[in-house]
Amino acid sequence: MSRLFVFGVIIWLAYFVAKSVWKSLSGPSSPPGQAGGPATDAELIRDPQCGAYFLRTKGVKGVVEGKVIHFCSEKCYDQYLKKVKGEE
């Protein structure tokens, strides 16, 4: 009976060790700059309108449908708003 208990404890420990190793190897759960990930001022982010990459600090911050979205310029922000509203 005690051998079964010890064997069960060993399996339980191996499971949690394997789980923690898997988490560390799979990397962060979300990319930087998105929900849950660390955001830095010097990171490159992608404009959802034109697809250009730019520094977060150089971009234009806009709120669309309650979400904060960064754009490379006012022009892209305006075009995105028109597209969301269905004007284009």
C-alpha positions in Angstrom: 0.0 0.0 0.0 2.8 2.4 0.8 4.5 1.7 -2.5 1.3 2.7 -4.3 1.2 6.0 -2.3 4.9 6.8 -3.1 4.3 6.0 -6.8 1.3 8.3 -6.9 3.3 11.1 -5.3 6.1 10.7 -7.8 3.7 10.8 -10.7 2.0 13.9 -9.3 5.4 15.7 -8.9 6.5 14.7 -12.4 3.2 16.1 -13.8 3.7 19.5 -12.1 7.4 19.7 -13.1 6.5 18.9 -16.7 3.8 21.5 -16.7 6.1 24.2 -15.4 8.8 23.3 -18.0 6.2 23.4 -20.8 5.0 26.8 -19.7 8.6 28.2 -19.7 9.3 26.7 -23.1 6.1 28.0 -24.7 7.0 31.6 -24.0 4.7 34.4 -23.0 1.0 33.9 -23.5 0.5 37.0 -25.5 2.9 39.1 -27.6 4.2 42.4 -26.2 1.9 45.3 -26.7 -1.3 43.2 -26.6 -3.5 42.4 -23.7 -1.5 40.7 -21.0 1.9 41.4 -22.6 4.4 44.0 -21.4 4.4 47.2 -23.5 7.4 49.4 -23.9 7.7 52.9 -25.5 10.4 51.7 -27.9 8.4 48.8 -29.4 7.3 48.6 -33.0 3.6 48.1 -33.5 1.6 47.6 -36.7 -1.0 50.1 -38.0 -4.3 48.2 -38.5 -5.2 50.4 -41.5 -2.1 50.5 -43.7 0.0 47.8 -42.1 3.0 50.0 -41.5 5.2 49.4 -38.5 6.1 52.4 -36.3 7.3 53.3 -32.8 4.5 53.5 -30.3 5.7 56.9 -29.1 5.5 58.3 -32.6 2.0 57.1 -33.4 -1.5 58.4 -32.9 -3.7 56.9 -30.2 -7.3 56.5 -31.1 -10.3 54.9 -29.4 -12.5 52.8 -31.6 -15.5 51.0 -30.2 -14.1 51.3 -26.7 -10.7 49.9 -27.6 -7.4 51.9 -27.7 -5.7 51.4 -31.1 -2.5 53.0 -32.3 -2.1 54.4 -35.8 0.9 55.6 -37.7 -0.8 58.9 -38.7 -4.0 60.9 -38.4 -4.8 60.0 -42.0 -4.8 56.3 -41.2 -6.9 56.9 -38.1 -9.5 58.8 -40.1 -9.6 56.2 -42.8 -10.0 53.5 -40.2 -12.9 55.3 -38.6 -14.6 55.7 -42.0 -14.1 52.0 -42.7 -15.5 51.0 -39.3 -18.5 53.3 -39.8 -19.1 51.9 -43.2 -18.5 55.1 -45.1 -16.0 53.5 -47.5 
